[in-house]
């Protein structure tokens, strides 16, 4: 192994994923179970499924319908 490597002609990996921001979020247990069950049906990790769903909502500009009693 070399002591130093020359990366001056290196090319950025075009297939590298965009960096995602790690967050902590509290979800209802039933919501997590729903997405875990759905993820098994479509063979996709549940966190990826939740991210895809939220991304779709954001792109479509959907807003939650919340009414407080």
N, C-alpha and C positions, 0 to 999 in steps of 0.2 A: 504494500500500500504506500502511496506517495505521501510525503509530508504536506504538499500543497497541490491543489488542482486548479487548472485554468478554466474558469467559467465565462471568460470574456466573449466567447462565441456561442454561448448557450442560448437555446430557444425555449421560451416559456411553453409549458405543456398546454396545448389547446384543449385537452380533454379533462384537465383538472376541474373539479367542481368548484362552483362559487362557494365561498365561505358562508356558513350559516352561523347565526348568533345563538348560542346556548341560552335558554331561559328556564326559569322554574315557574311552573304554572300549576295551580290547584284545580283539579277537575273532579266532578262527581264520579263516584265509583261506577254508576250505571253508564255514564258516558264513556268511560274508559273501556268497560266491558263491551259496549256496543261497537266501538272502533276496533277492539281486539278481535271480536267475532267476525266483523266485516273484513278485517285484514286477512284472516284465515281463509275466507271464501274467495278472495281475489288474489291471494298469495303475494301480499305486499306488507312490509312491516307497518305496524299500527302507527308509529310516530310519523312515518313517511305519509301515510294515509291522512292523518290529521293535518299535517303541513300542507298537503295537496288540497285538502278541502278548504283550509283557511286562505290559501293562496288564491283559489278560485273565487271565494267570497270577496277578497280584496280587489281582485281584477275586475269583477263585475260590479263593484261598488255597493254590495249588499250591506244593509244595516239591520241590526237585530230589532225585532219587535218586542219591546219590553214595556210592560205596564205594571206599576207597583200598586198593590192593593192597600 
